[in-house]
């Protein structure tokens, strides 16, 4: 387990370093293009051209008929929305598109993913890109959108509705109350005229998500349209099947209270079931209802919610669970198009859908950051349905809330806990194949397993049959869960006509391209089986398997304690900490900065044992280190406290070569040799002096007094510098000196009485105890130097008519040297 986990986490680190570039919008598009150009680009472009031609032809035909029958072509609605004639239905009915008009962020729990959110993931849409099709283009210069939204077509009409929708997704938060869900993302704004063609082209170029807060107006169509799989549903399924990373998000609609469908598939018109239209009925898209008065517990789990009074109910005519999800849609405050600084609070599924779209965009960003790739649309849709909060009168999904209230936090946790308590797998099923997966579950957990797939478009389409219950599912996959060693099986949720599609039951699902099994109070080993009915179109179907509530390992996310620094050397150190069962560890270390407010980057190492030897460190340097437990690729404990250590110092750098040798006060028997001080990384502590190749002494300063020389004799001197570690410099250049001719001796005789005086200078008292005076100095020439018996200078100064303090000198023989401008004179004295 540890080896596999270390391999997967190492791969994650590599992926993050290679692929993640949050500042680059192009990164998302290029990733998508790389896939689509390989497999689907030409098909999507062909669809785009076909849809564009059909749309233009049908719109022109509808306008021609409208002129003869006196139908309106477009209408500005009193709620700020817009309605426009687009085409004629297969039965000649006029098809109008109409719009479906800071709690959004909170309701979706998207704020948990922000930098300061509960999960501290720093996910806010940066580098992500979303498409919005609406009744016109957004006000691109609005202060909440300026610079981050482009115009995707030649739309002339500026739409307040489109501005509001885009603001809900990505407003920057100039007004904090209007801050969008994915507030650092970017977008493109289109009008709805050629939506199918434009989306197909954008998907071919890598678009991941689009929002469509509009749909067919219910006012002008006969009852058979409601819940029916019509041409529009089929077209959008075809687009998404050919673009497996692209997901369409659409609003459910707002006609619950108008009783437009007088012949619903269940109940009466006043019950308001069976109101979904057009692409809201497609299998592969994600249809969003609107919630109101959502209440949470302290952990941000939904404890109560009401469906908004206007939100349309499902199901579809073939009994599929639609809408798919529910988001906040009442009194949503967002940017508006009246001016660049205007805002408006509006209600509608049009407002709920972009909140969900923004949440899905954040999940795609987080998955890309942690796995190096985007999720397929089936995975993204399946994950959002799998982790939604239960809502409604009955357990399980229903035709009002769908699978419940979107919960971005729970979905992000499922991504984070892959390998620990969750599993997300994208795979495929071949014709006649059955796949099995085995998982362990801790006692008392709820095991949830779901499959999701992007189904091929159904070959037929409804052209007038009322409440046609024919299943439009093409590839019918099934998921069943068994407990090892026990009889019986756990089946997925489904809606049924026998109870009016109100409460879901558990059974064999023949209509939905998403199936979910729940096992409450699970314990032990479970086997998940995925199979299919009939024959798969194209002999294979891609699908996504999501499982939560499992036990991936015995690892516990415990912050390591008892950090200890073992043996420390000059370039390496041993680190040890408390062991955690079945875990691996991430050790972070860095040098401690010497500058206040300046921090070095952490270096990290992954290890399977609770110890680590760090090597190739800098000598004599303070390091900081900390460690945390990893139980999966993304499940990690907090870091431990930070511990410091200092590496040892081993000096291997020699001082610089002594330069500038120079002799002065040369006599027939002595001289003073000076040179420039050598430089060292620590300090030069001494110099060795060589006379004619023989070492004659060591000196702690860059000066030496040399005696015992012969008159009129040439000598070669060389100096070598040493530091405390014993590192030696190169030898200096040879410096030649010739002594003077011997003249009358200066100073004292060699007898022990020290009473004979020099004819030049006289030192007295001699022997000395605390001070001496030098006779023979003048006011013009009064400089002196005093050397000990080793030739080291111990004092110097000006001594004319002065007492010179020698009280601190150790007892011994000393030499006083005097310079008179032409030649030197010396005298000796004894210090008692």
N, C-alpha and C positions, 0 to 999 in steps of 0.2 A: 504493500500500500504506500509506504513512504517513498519507495523508488519511483512509482508511477506518479505520485503527487509532486515529487521534486522535478520530474521530467516535465510535467504539465505546467508547473509554475515557472520553470526556467524558460519554457517555450513562450509563456505569457509575457515574461519580462522582455524576451527578444522581440516578440510581436509588437509590444508597446513601443519599444525603442525604434523599430523599423518603420512602423506604419502610422502611428498616431501623430497627427499634426493638426491640433485644434484650431490653428489660425488660418487653415487653408480650406476654403469652400470647395475648391477644385478637387480636393482629395475625395470627397464623397462622390462627385460626378464621375471622376475617372475610375473609381472602383466599380461603380455601376456599369459604365461603358465597357470596361474590360470584360465583364460577363455577358452583357447583352450583345455586343458586337460579335462575340464568339458564337452565341447560340440563337439569339432572338431578334437581333436588330433589324434584319431585313423583313421578317414577318411583321414586326411592329410598324415599320415604315410603310409597308403595304397596307396594313390596316388603317394607318393614319390617312393615307391618300384616299382610300375607299370611303372612310367615314366623312372626310371633308367634302367629297363630291356629293355623297348622299345627303348630308346636312344642308348644303347650299341648295340642292334641288328641292328638298322637302320644305325648306323655309320659304322658298320662292312660290311653291305651289300653295302653301298655307296662306300666304299674303294675298295671292290672287283670289282664293276662295273668300277670304275675309272681306275683301273689297266688295265682292258681289253680295255678301250676306250681312254686311254692316258690323262685322265683329271688330272690336278694338284690337289694335296691334300691340300696344303697350300701355301700362298704367302705373303711375306713381301711387303707392299705397299709403294710407293714412298713418301707418305705424313706422314709416320710413323705408318700407320695403319696395319691391319693384316686381312687375309681372309683364311678361312678353310672350307673344305668340311665336312658337318655334316650328311646329309642323302639325300635320293631321295624323290622327291615329288610324289603325287599319280599318276601323269602321267609319272613318270620316269625321270623328269628333275632334274639335280643336284642342291641341295640346299646348297649354301655356306653361312656361317655367315661371316659378314664383319663389321669392325668398321666404325662408322659414325663420321669421323673427320670434373681483379680487378674491370672490368666493369660489371661482373656478379653480384657481391654483390650490386652495385649501381643500376643496372637495376631492380633487383628484390625488391629493397628497404628493403632488409634484415638488412642492417646496422641500420635501425631505431629501431630494437629490442635490439641492443647491449647496454652495460652499459652506454655508452656515446652517444647513439643514440637519435633520436627525442623523442622516447617513454620512454626511460630510463628504460627498462624492465629487463636489465641484462640477456638476453637470448642469449646464444651463442653455444648451443649444449651440454653443460656439462651434463653428465649422459646419453646421447642418443647414439644410436647404429644403424648403417646403413650397409646394405649388398651391395656389388658391384660385379656384374658378368661381365666379359670382356674377351678379347682375351688371357689373361694369368693373372698371379698374379702381383700385384703392387710391386715396389721396396720397401719392408717393412722397409729397413734401411735408406731410404731417410730422410734427416734432417727435412722435413716437416711432416713426418708420423711416425717417429721412436717411438716405444713404444705404439702407439695407434691403430695400424692396425694389425690384425692377418691373417694368411693364412687359408682359410676355407677348402681347399681340398689339394690334392697332386700335384697341378699344378707345373710344372717344369719351364715353360717359363715365364721369367720376361717381362712384357709388359709396354712399355712407355705409350701407350694409357691408360691402367688401372691406371698407376701412375698419369697421368694427370687428369683423371676423379676423382680419390679419392682425389687428391690435391684440385680440384675445390670444393669438398664438405667440406673437413675438414683440409686442410693444416694449420699448426700452425701459420704461418706468420713470420717465420724466415726471409724470404724475404717478406716485407710488401706487395709488389705488388702481391704476390701469395697467400695471406691469403685466406683460404677457407670460405665458407658461414657459416658453423657451425663449427668454428675452434676449439672448445673444445670437439667435439664429438669423438666417436671411431667407428671403422669399421672392416669389415672382407672382404677379397678379395678372389674371386673364379675365375676359368676360366669357359668358357661357355659350356663345354662338357656335363655336366649333370645338366644344369641350372634348368629345371623343377623339377627334383627329389630333388635337393638340396634346392631350394626355398620352396618346400612343407614341407620339414623337418624343415627348419629354421622357417617357419611360425608357425609350430606346437609348436616350442619352444619360440614363442613370437616376432619374427621379425616384425617390423612395416613397414619398407620402404626398397626397393631395387632399384638400378639403373642399367639400361641395355642400354648402349650406343653402341649397335650393332644390327644387324638384318639380314634378308635374303638379299643376294646380288641380285640386279635386272638384272645383266648381263646375267644370264644363264637360266632365267625362261620365260615361255610364258606369254602373256598379261593377261590371266584370273586370275592370282595370285594377280594382283594389286587390292587393295580394297576389296578382297574376305575374307569371314569368313572361314578360313581353319582350319585344325587340330590344328595348333599352337595357333590360336586365341581362339579356344574352350578350349584347355588345360589350358591356363592361366586364362580364366574366371572361370573354374572349381576350380582352386586353390584359387582364390580370394573369390569366393562365400563360400568356406569352411573355409576361414580364414578372417572373417569380419573386423579385425583390420589391415590387411596387404594390402599395396598398392604398385603396380609395376609402376615404372616410366621408360619410354623408349623413345629413340630418334626417331624422325620422319624419318630420313634418308636424304641423300645428293645427290640425283640424278636428281634434278629439271632440270638441263641444258642438260641432256643426251638424253632425249626423248625415254626412254626405253619402255614406254607403248604407243604403236602405236594405241591402241583402247581404249582410256579412256572412262569413263562413261559420261563425258561431255567434249566438246571442242575437240581440236586436240592435238597431241603429244606435239607440241610446247607450248601449253597453260600450260602444266605441271600439270594438275589436275590428281587425281586418281593414286597416286604413293605409297601409304602406303602399307606395307607388314607385314604378319605374326601377331605377337602379338601387333604391332602398331595398328591393327584393332580390337583388343579385346574391349569388351564393358566396362569392369571394370577397366582397366588400365588407366594410364594418359600418353598420348603421347605428346611430346614436340617438337615444331618447333623452328627455330632459327631466331632471329631478328638482324637487323643491323641499325646503325645510329638512336638510340632511343634518343629523345629529351624530356626534362622535363620542367615544369614551376617551379616557386619558391616554390611551395608546393610539389614538387616531383611527380606531376601527369604527365602522358605521354601526350604530345601534338603532337608528330609526331614519326612515326616509319616505317621502311621498313622491308619487309621480306628479309632474307638473300638470295643471288642469288642461293644458293645450296639447300635450305630447301625444303623438299617434301611437296606437297599439298595433301589434302584430296579431296573429302569426301570419306567415305566408299561406297561400292556398294549399300548398303541399305539406303544411304543418311544420315548417322549419322554425327554429327559435330565432325570431326577429322581433324587435331590434336586438342588436348584439350586446350593447353596453349602454350605460346611462351616465351622464355627466351633469354638472350644475348648469342650469339654463334659465334661471329667474333673476332678473335685475342685475345682469352682468354689465359692469361698467367698463367701457373701452373707448378707444379713439373714435372720432367721427369726422365726417368730411365737411362740416360747415365752415371750418377754418383750420389752419395748421395747429391750432391749440385747443380745438373743441373736443368734447367728450360727451358720451350719452350712455345711460343705463337702459338696456333692452332685455327682453325676455324672449325665449324661443329655443327650439332645437337647433336653430342656426347658431345660437350662442353656446349650446352644449357641445356641438360637434368640434369646433376649433379648440376647445379646452382639452378634449380627448386627443385631437391631432397633435397639439403641442406636447402632451404627455408621451405619446408614442414616439415623437421625435427625440425626446430626452432618452427614452429607453434604447432607441437605435444608437444614439451617441454613446451611451454607457456600454452597450454590448460591443461596439466597435473598439472602444478604448480598452476593454478588458479581454476581448477575444480576437482582435485584429481583423475582424470582418463584420459586415452588417448581417442582421438576421434576415432570412427570407420573410416575405410577407405573411406566409402561413404561420411561421414561428412567432412573429410579432403579434399577429391577431390572436393566436392561440394563447400566448403568454398573458395578454391583457384580459382575455376571457377566463383563463385558468385562475388568475389571482384577484378577480373582481370580488368586492364585498357583497355578501348576500343582501338582497332587498326585496320587498314585496310581502304579500300575505302568506305565501307558502314557501317551504324550503326548495332549493334548487332554482333553475331558471324559470322564467315565465314570459308571457307575451307582452308585458308592460315594461319591465326593467331589463329584459333580456337576461344576461348572466349577472347583472347587478351593477354596483357603482364602481367605476374605474378606480383602481388603487395602484398608483405608480410606485409607491414605496414598497408594497408587497412584491410587485413585479421585479423591481430592482434588487430586492433581497434574494429572490429566486435566482437571478443572474449571479449575484455575489456568492451564493452558497452552493454553486455547482461543485459536485464532488464531496460536499459535506452533508447537506440535507436536501439537495435538489439535483435534478438531472435535466439538461436541455440537449436534445439530440436531433439533428437534421439528417434524415436518411431516406430510404426508398423501399418500396415493396414491389416485388416482381409478381407476375401472373402465377397464381397457384401457390405462392409462398406464404408461410406463417412464421412470424418472428416472435421470440420470447425473451423477456428481460426479467431478471431476478433482483429483488431489493429486500434489504432488511429494514424493519420498522421498530422503533422503540415503543414500549408499551404506553398506550394512552394517546399516541399521535393520530392525526387524521391523515391517512394516505390519500393523495389525489393524483390521478394519472389521466392525461388527456392526449388526444391526437388531433392534429389540425392539418389540413391540406388544401391546396389551391386546385379546385376541381375544373375539368374542362367544361366549356360552355355546352349547355344542353342543345341537342341538335334541333329541337323544335321550339316554337314560341307560341304563346297564347294569342289568338287573334279574335277572341270574342266569347270564349266559353266561361260561364259564370262559375266561380269557385271550383276550378279544375284542380282536383287533389292529386293529379299525376306527379310523382316524384321527379324532380329535374336533376337529381344527383346522378352523375355519370359513373364515377369510380367510387363504389360504396365500400369504404374501409370500416373495420370494426375493432373495438378494443374491449377486452374482457380481463378481469383480474381474478386470480385464484389465490387462496391461502394454502401454502404447502402443507400437505398432510391432512387436509380437510375437504369434505365434499362441498358442493355448491360453488357459485360464482357471483361476482359483483359486476353488474351491468351499468351502462352509462345512462345519463338523464335523457329524457325525450319528452316532447309534448304529444298529446293524444286528443283526437276528436271526441272520444267517449266522455271526457269531462269538460268539454267546451274549451279545451286548450288553456285552461286556467292554471291548474296545478300540474307541474311536471311529475312524471313517474320514472321508474328505472326499468329499462327493457332494451330490446334490440332496436337500434336507431337506423332507419333506412333512408333518412332525408337530409341530415345535417353533415356538412364537411368539417364539423368540430364535434368531438365526443369526449365527455369527461365522466370519469368514475370516481366516486368518493367512498372511502371506507373509514367510518368513525371508530375511535377507540381501537385502532389497529395495534397488532403486536406480533412480531415474528417475521417469517419469510413469506414474501408474496411474489407471485409470478404474473407478469403482465404479458398478455398475448395480443398481437396485432395481426389481423388477417383481412380478407376481403370476400365479398360475394360476387358471383358472376365472373365476367371477363374484364380485365382492366384495359381501357383504351390505351393504345400504344404500348401495351404489355407491361407497363410499369407506372407507379404513382409515387412521386416524392411526398413525404409527410414529415411532420415534426412531432416528437414525443416529449412531453413535459411531465415530470414527476416531482412532487414535493412531499415533505413529511417523512423522508427516508433517513436512514442512518448510513452515511458513507464511510465512517471510520469511528474509532474510539476516541478520537482526538477531542480535547476540550479547549476552547479558546481562553486559555489562562495566561495572563501576563507573567512572563518569567520573573523570578526574584532571585536573591542570593547571587548577584553578579560579582564575580571575583576576577581580578587580574593576576595571572600566574607569573611565571618567570619572564622577566623583561630583559631583552638584550638591545643591542644598538639598532637593529633593523627588524626585529620580530618580537612577538609577544604571544602568550597563551591566554585565552579568555575562556571562562567557565561560568555556567549558570544552572539554575534549577531545571531538572528534566520534566517534560510533559509527555504523557503517553501518546504514542502514535502520531506525533506532531513533527513537523520540520520547523526550522527557525530561520528568521531573517535577521541577520546581524548588520547593523548600520554603524559606520565609524567615519570620523573626519578629523582633521587637524583643528585645534582650537585657534580661533582667530585672535590676533594681537590687537586688532582695531575694534574699538567700541562700535557696536551696531553693524559690524560686518561679519556674516556667517558663511562658512565654507559649505559646499554641497556634501551631502551624505553619500558615502560609498556603501553598497549593500552586497552581502554574500549570503547565499542559501546553503544551509547545512542540515544534515539529518541527525546529527548527534548534538548533545548539549555542551559542546566545546569547539573551539576554533583557534588555529594558529594563524595569526596575521603575519605576513612577511613583506619584504620590500618597503618597509616603513622608513621615514626620515629619522636620522639620528637626533638625539637631544631635542625631541619635539613632544609637546603635549597633545595627546589625542583624546577624543571623546568617543564613547561607544554605548550602544543600547541594543536591545534584542526584543523580538516579539514572536509569538507563536502563529504558525499558519496551519490551518486544517484543510484548506482547499485552495484552488487558484485565487479565490477572492475572499475567503473567510479568514480573518486575521484578528488577533487580539490587539489591545493597545500596546504601544512600546513601553518597555521598562523605564525606570529612571536612568538618567545619563551618568556614566561613570568615566572618570578621567584617569589617564596614566601618562608617564613621560618615558620615552625611550632613552637608553643610555647613549653617551657620547663617546665615540672613538675617533680621535683626531688623526687623520692620515695625510693632512695637507702640510707641506713643508713651508717654512718662511721664505720670503723672497730673497734673492741673492744680494748680499751687501754690496753697495755701490759707493763711489766717491771717496775711496781711501785717500787720505792726505796726512802728511807728517809735518809737525811744527815743533819749535823749540828743540831742534836737533843740536846735539853736542857731540863731543868726541866719544862719549860712552853711553848716551841715552837719547831718547826722543819721545814725543807724544804723538800717537797715531789716532786719527779720527776717521769716521765713516758715517754714511747715512744709515738711519735705523731701518731694519728690515720689517716688512709687513707680514702679518700672520692672521689666519682666520680666528684664532683665539688670542694668543700673545706670544711674542718672542721673549724668551727668558734669559738667554745668554748667547755669548759669542765665543768661538774658539779662534785663537790667533796662532798662526803658523809662521815661523821664521826659518827660511831656507828649507821648507818641507817638514820641519819639526815643530810639534805643538809646544808652545811656551807658556800657555796660560788660558784661562777662561775668564770672561768679563761680563758683568751684568749690565753694563752700559756700552754705548757705541764709541768708547774711547779707551785707549790702553797706554800706560806709561811703561816704556821698555827701557831697561837698564842693562849694564854688563856688556856693552858693545865695545868693539875695538875701534881705535881711531882710524880715520881715513880708510874705512872698510865698507864695501857694498853689501847690502842685505836685501832679500826678497821676502815680502810679507803677503800673506793670504788670510782672509777672514771667512769663517763659516758661521751662519746663524742657526740656533737651535730653539725648538719650542718645548713645552712641558711634556709632550708625548714622545719626545726624542726624535722628532722629524728634523732632518738636517737640510739646510739649503744647499744649493750649488756653491762651489768655491767662488770667492770673488776673483776679479782679475788680479794678477800678480802686480804688486806695487813695490818698485825698487827704491831704496834709500841709501845714501852714502853718508857716513858720520864725518864730523869735522876733524881737523888736525888737532892733536893734543896740545894744550897750552898749560899755563899754570893751573894747578888743581883748584877747584872751587869747592868750598864746603869744609867738612871736617875730615881729619885723618881717620884711619881705621882703628886708632887705639881706643880703648874703652873709656878714657877720661872725658872725651868730648870737650876738652878745654881749648884745643887749638882752633883759632878763628880763621874763616875765609877772608881773603882780601876784598871780596865783593860784598857779601852779606853776612849777617850774624843773626842766629836765632837764639833767643834767650827768654826765660831761664831754660837751661838745658842740663839735665832732664827737666820736663815740664809736668805740672800736675793738672792745672785747670785752664791756663791760657799761656800764649806766647806772644812775643813781639819780634818783628823782623827789622833789624838795623840795616841800612843801606838802601831802603826805598826812598823815592823822591815823590813829591806831589805830582810830577808829570809822569812818573813810571812807578806805579804802586801795585800792579796786579800780581797775584800769587795763586799757586795751586798746591795742594798737599796730597801726596800719594802714600798709600800704605806699602808694606813690604812686598805685596803681591802685584804692585803696579796699578792698582785701582785708585782712581781719584776719589778722595773722601771729603774734600773741601776746596773752595776757591773764593776769591773776592779781591777787595782792595784793602791794603794793610798799612798804609802810611800813617804813622803816629797812632796806631790802633792796637788794642789788645785783642788777639784772635782766640776765640773760645775753642778749646780742645778737650773740655771736661768729659765729653761723651765718647772720646776715642778710646778703644781698647788699648791696654798697655802694649807697647811695641815700638819698632823703629819706623820713623816717617821721614819723608823727603819733601822739602819745600823747594818749588821751582819758581824762578823769577825770570821774566822776559824784559830786556831793555831795548828791544827794537833791532838789535844786530845779532846777538847770540844770548843764550840763556845762562843762568847761574843757578846752582843748587846748593842746598845745605841740609844736613840731617839733624834730627833731634829725636830724643828718646822720651816716650810718654810713660810715666810711672802709673 
